[in-house]
């Protein structure tokens, strides 16, 4: 007697993927009020890992950093000043780090809570992102920090404490 079998092929979509940010097409932008005017700037050198597990967000994480030395406000003299010890002290602290601790997500948005480290000082932040794309992902989000909490810039009667950071992060899947 011959045994007959059935071969069953099930296609299960991959729900977990590791991504790397694409620095050249993303942006890390900040704005702050100084003398009542909005001053804007950018940071470059975005790198790290973003792991998205659509079936279990507890396994997902964002571990990324930017180069503090790339700070650019469009004014070279200001950029040089911002790199000094009283602001970002980029010689001693060349990177700004973010490590997620919790991610709550749905199909097209995420709320990422984590630890932001600037000048060796680590504070919790929460970033709300919208997410688009199937292969290459784009994460767009923003959050606000108090620069005094990171000892950036000292006390100032003319410069606001609140800094808004806006992120556009494009990330490609790691094969």
BAVODREN-480296 format. One record per residue (C-alpha): residue in three letters; z, x, y. Coordinates in steps of 0.05 Angstrom, whole numbers, padded with zeros to 5 digits, always signed. Example, Ala and Ser with C-alpha at 12.3 -4.5 7.8 and 13.67 -1.06 7.14 Angstrom:
<nodes>
ALA+00156+00246-00090;SER+00143+00273-00021;
</nodes>
This chain:
<nodes>
UNK+00000+00000+00000;UNK-00020+00028+00068;UNK+00027+00019+00127;UNK-00007-00007+00188;UNK+00021+00010+00256;UNK+00009-00010+00326;UNK+00006+00042+00380;UNK+00036+00014+00443;UNK+00023+00051+00507;UNK+00066+00033+00566;UNK+00050+00058+00634;UNK+00113+00071+00674;UNK+00102+00089+00747;UNK+00137+00153+00769;UNK+00195+00130+00812;UNK+00224+00198+00829;UNK+00188+00251+00869;UNK+00205+00316+00906;UNK+00172+00325+00974;UNK+00166+00383+01023;UNK+00161+00370+01098;UNK+00096+00389+01131;UNK+00119+00423+01195;UNK+00050+00426+01228;UNK+00042+00350+01231;UNK+00114+00328+01240;UNK+00159+00331+01301;UNK+00232+00340+01318;UNK+00239+00317+01390;UNK+00302+00311+01433;UNK+00317+00280+01500;UNK+00377+00288+01546;UNK+00392+00267+01618;UNK+00401+00325+01667;UNK+00411+00311+01741;UNK+00391+00239+01725;UNK+00323+00259+01697;UNK+00303+00257+01624;UNK+00290+00326+01596;UNK+00252+00329+01531;UNK+00241+00384+01481;UNK+00220+00400+01411;UNK+00240+00442+01352;UNK+00193+00471+01299;UNK+00199+00504+01232;UNK+00218+00441+01193;UNK+00227+00458+01120;UNK+00267+00439+01060;UNK+00267+00386+01005;UNK+00266+00311+01005;UNK+00278+00279+00937;UNK+00264+00205+00931;UNK+00285+00167+00868;UNK+00263+00095+00879;UNK+00301+00070+00818;UNK+00367+00104+00836;UNK+00379+00121+00910;UNK+00443+00158+00892;UNK+00399+00213+00863;UNK+00357+00217+00927;UNK+00371+00270+00980;UNK+00347+00303+01044;UNK+00362+00378+01050;UNK+00323+00402+01111;UNK+00328+00450+01169;UNK+00293+00470+01233;UNK+00290+00537+01269;UNK+00335+00534+01330;UNK+00297+00593+01359;UNK+00235+00550+01368;UNK+00267+00505+01420;UNK+00214+00486+01471;UNK+00224+00445+01534;UNK+00160+00467+01567;UNK+00197+00514+01614;UNK+00205+00585+01589;UNK+00265+00602+01632;UNK+00302+00540+01606;UNK+00282+00556+01534;UNK+00311+00626+01541;UNK+00376+00597+01570;UNK+00382+00546+01513;UNK+00378+00602+01462;UNK+00439+00638+01492;UNK+00510+00634+01466;UNK+00534+00577+01512;UNK+00480+00531+01484;UNK+00449+00542+01414;UNK+00467+00616+01404;UNK+00403+00625+01364;UNK+00416+00698+01349;UNK+00479+00680+01311;UNK+00457+00610+01288;UNK+00382+00612+01277;UNK+00377+00545+01240;UNK+00399+00473+01248;UNK+00415+00442+01180;UNK+00418+00371+01153;UNK+00444+00352+01083;UNK+00447+00280+01063;UNK+00508+00252+01030;UNK+00486+00180+01020;UNK+00420+00143+01022;UNK+00411+00068+01024;UNK+00338+00049+01018;UNK+00288-00007+01009;UNK+00213-00007+01003;UNK+00197+00015+01074;UNK+00262+00038+01105;UNK+00322+00082+01091;UNK+00389+00094+01122;UNK+00407+00167+01110;UNK+00478+00190+01123;UNK+00492+00264+01120;UNK+00521+00327+01151;UNK+00487+00358+01211;UNK+00504+00431+01226;UNK+00491+00461+01294;UNK+00522+00527+01315;UNK+00563+00529+01251;UNK+00596+00462+01267;UNK+00584+00406+01218;UNK+00590+00332+01236;UNK+00569+00268+01201;UNK+00508+00230+01226;UNK+00468+00170+01203;UNK+00393+00166+01211;UNK+00353+00102+01203;UNK+00282+00115+01178;UNK+00220+00074+01168;UNK+00177+00101+01111;UNK+00103+00095+01101;UNK+00053+00124+01052;UNK+00046+00126+00977;UNK+00031+00199+00961;UNK+00044+00235+01027;UNK+00104+00201+01059;UNK+00119+00193+01133;UNK+00191+00183+01154;UNK+00202+00160+01226;UNK+00273+00156+01253;UNK+00322+00171+01307;UNK+00395+00183+01319;UNK+00442+00203+01376;UNK+00493+00259+01378;UNK+00545+00283+01428;UNK+00526+00355+01445;UNK+00599+00370+01461;UNK+00617+00358+01388;UNK+00574+00418+01371;UNK+00596+00460+01431;UNK+00526+00460+01460;UNK+00525+00470+01535;UNK+00598+00464+01553;UNK+00625+00416+01606;UNK+00575+00393+01657;UNK+00577+00343+01714;UNK+00501+00339+01716;UNK+00482+00340+01642;UNK+00495+00281+01596;UNK+00534+00290+01532;UNK+00489+00243+01493;UNK+00426+00273+01461;UNK+00375+00229+01427;UNK+00336+00261+01369;UNK+00271+00229+01346;UNK+00240+00251+01280;UNK+00171+00242+01251;UNK+00171+00277+01184;UNK+00108+00279+01141;UNK+00121+00304+01071;UNK+00075+00319+01013;UNK+00094+00313+00940;UNK+00110+00376+00902;UNK+00065+00380+00841;
</nodes>
